[in-house]
Amino acid sequence: MKRLTQEWITLAEGDFHAATREVAVTDHPFPSGVCFHSQQCIEKLLKAVLCERGVRFDKTHDLFALAALVSSSGSSPWEIPEAALRLLQPGAVEYRYPGDQPDMGDARAVHEACVSVRTSLLALLGE
C-alpha cells in the first residue's frame, strides 16, 4: 500500500472514531459534529481508494463526484451507495452553518451510513 494511501486511511479513521465517540454522548451531544466527522471519514476513504489506484482528484467535499471516480476506476465496478451518500453529504458544509441542523436521530442515521460505506471502502483497500 502506498504511504499516502495509508495517511488518508489514518485521517479517515480519526474522523470515524471521533464520530463514534460523539454519537454515544448523552451529556451535551453535538449532532452536527457526528455528521461532519462521518462525512469526513467517507470523503477521506474515497480519496484513499483513488490514491491507491493512482487516480487524480480535485480538492472537493463532493462525495458523489469522488464515488463516481472510484466506481469507474477499479477492475470491477463499485456500486455507489447513493442513499448513504445523500445522508452523509450535508455534513461537509450544510450542517457547519446556522440553519437546518441535524438532531441526534439524524446523527445516528448518518453514522450508520458511515459505518456501512466505510466497511465497503476498506474492503476495496484490502483492510
C-alpha positions in Angstrom: 0.0 0.0 0.0 1.2 3.5 -0.8 2.4 5.7 2.0 -0.1 8.5 1.0 -2.9 6.0 0.9 -2.2 4.9 4.5 -2.1 8.6 5.6 -5.6 9.1 4.1 -6.8 6.0 5.9 -5.3 7.2 9.2 -7.0 10.6 8.9 -10.3 8.8 8.0 -10.1 6.6 11.0 -9.5 9.6 13.3 -12.8 11.1 12.0 -14.6 7.7 12.3 -13.5 7.4 15.9 -14.5 11.0 16.7 -18.0 10.4 15.2 -18.3 7.1 17.0 -17.5 8.7 20.4 -19.8 11.7 19.8 -22.8 9.6 18.7 -22.7 7.9 22.1 -22.6 11.1 24.1 -25.7 11.8 26.2 -24.5 14.9 28.0 -24.3 17.9 25.6 -24.5 15.9 22.3 -23.2 17.6 19.2 -25.2 16.1 16.3 -23.6 18.2 13.6 -20.2 17.1 14.8 -21.2 13.4 14.3 -22.4 14.3 10.8 -19.2 16.3 10.0 -16.8 13.6 11.1 -18.9 10.8 9.5 -18.8 12.7 6.2 -15.1 13.4 6.5 -14.4 9.7 7.2 -16.0 8.7 3.9 -14.5 11.5 1.9 -11.0 10.6 3.1 -11.6 6.9 2.4 -12.8 7.6 -1.1 -9.6 9.7 -1.6 -7.6 6.8 -0.2 -9.0 4.4 -2.8 -8.4 6.9 -5.6 -4.8 7.5 -4.3 -4.1 3.8 -4.2 -5.4 3.3 -7.7 -3.4 6.3 -9.0 -6.4 8.3 -9.9 -6.1 12.1 -9.7 -8.9 14.0 -8.0 -9.7 17.6 -7.2 -9.9 19.1 -3.8 -13.6 18.6 -3.2 -16.1 17.6 -0.5 -18.5 16.1 -3.1 -18.9 12.5 -2.1 -20.8 11.8 -5.3 -18.0 13.1 -7.6 -15.4 11.1 -5.6 -17.6 7.9 -5.6 -18.1 8.2 -9.4 -14.3 8.2 -9.8 -14.0 5.2 -7.5 -16.7 3.3 -9.4 -15.2 3.9 -12.8 -11.5 3.3 -11.8 -11.5 -0.3 -10.5 -11.2 -3.6 -12.2 -14.7 -4.4 -11.1 -17.3 -1.7 -10.7 -18.1 -0.5 -7.2 -21.8 0.2 -6.7 -22.2 3.7 -5.4 -24.3 3.7 -2.2 -26.4 6.7 -3.2 -28.9 6.7 -0.3 -26.0 6.6 2.2 -24.1 9.3 0.4 -27.2 11.5 0.4 -27.3 11.2 4.2 -23.6 11.9 4.6 -23.2 14.8 2.1 -24.7 17.6 4.2 -22.1 17.0 6.9 -19.3 18.6 4.9 -20.8 22.1 4.6 -24.5 22.5 5.3 -24.5 21.5 8.9 -21.5 23.6 9.6 -23.5 26.8 9.3 -26.6 28.1 11.1 -30.0 27.0 9.8 -31.3 23.5 9.4 -29.4 21.4 12.0 -29.5 17.6 12.5 -30.8 16.2 15.7 -29.4 13.0 17.3 -31.8 10.8 15.3 -30.3 12.3 12.1 -26.8 11.9 13.5 -27.4 8.2 14.3 -28.7 7.6 10.8 -25.7 9.4 9.3 -23.3 7.5 11.5 -24.9 4.2 10.4 -24.4 5.2 6.8 -20.8 6.0 7.6 -20.3 2.5 9.1 -21.7 0.8 6.1 -19.8 2.8 3.4 -16.6 2.6 5.5 -16.8 -1.2 5.5 -17.3 -1.3 1.8 -14.4 1.1 1.1 -12.0 -0.6 3.5 -12.8 -3.9 1.6 -11.7 -2.2 -1.6 -8.5 -1.2 0.1 -7.9 -4.7 1.5 -8.2 -3.6 5.1 
